Amino acid sequence: MSKRLFVSNRDESVRLFKNPVLEYFSHIHPATPVVIYIPVVLASLYFGAGRSGLLITVILFAGGALLWTLFEYTFHRFVFHFNPKSEIGRKIHFLSHGVHHDYPRDRTRLVMPLLVSLPLALMFYFLFQGALGHSAYLQFFAGFVFGYVCYDTIHYATHHFKMKGRIGNYLKEYHLKHHYVNPDSGYGVSNPLWDYVFATVPAYEEKERKQVSL
């Protein structure tokens, strides 16, 4: 299990770039994904539904959202938590995710910067267009982007909202255990589905589940 030498529990930032432009764009308001991408989701659904009908649209939208959860899990586990050996690799890792584990309450770096999310959105847009064709890609893309918005919103909430209710409390506790107990488990943020599939559920969670089933 990897161990962190420093964790700040204050809502504070650390400077990442000497360049003021890069530094500025490394910070982002937590509402930005909702403001930018929900209109994209709605427009994609509107134009896509006219090509395939309501039922197919619902199925494609759900499929896109499900694929996002898998992407969220694999990207978090294998990219964000990759342990590089080289000095430059460690610097890149710190810039991409290590800073979040050192400063988990920094509200300006809890959602993905547009410099990262926009190129990724464009890449998947054209990928889905090529793979699914004219009548299906918009609805699938809408579900994928909606999954991303849910992920970033839930991620912010787990660090800064009380999240009342059974589901909210569960998601908050689940993600904070990833930060403060074992960063090598609990890679799902919006949901724990793929942690169960790939056996990366935190040990405390698995123990409690087995006790309940007895």
Summary of the structure (lengths in Angstrom):
residues: 214
radius of gyration: 18.4
end to end distance: 29.0
largest distance: 57.2
contacts: 636
relative contact order: 0.16
helix: 69%
strand: 0%
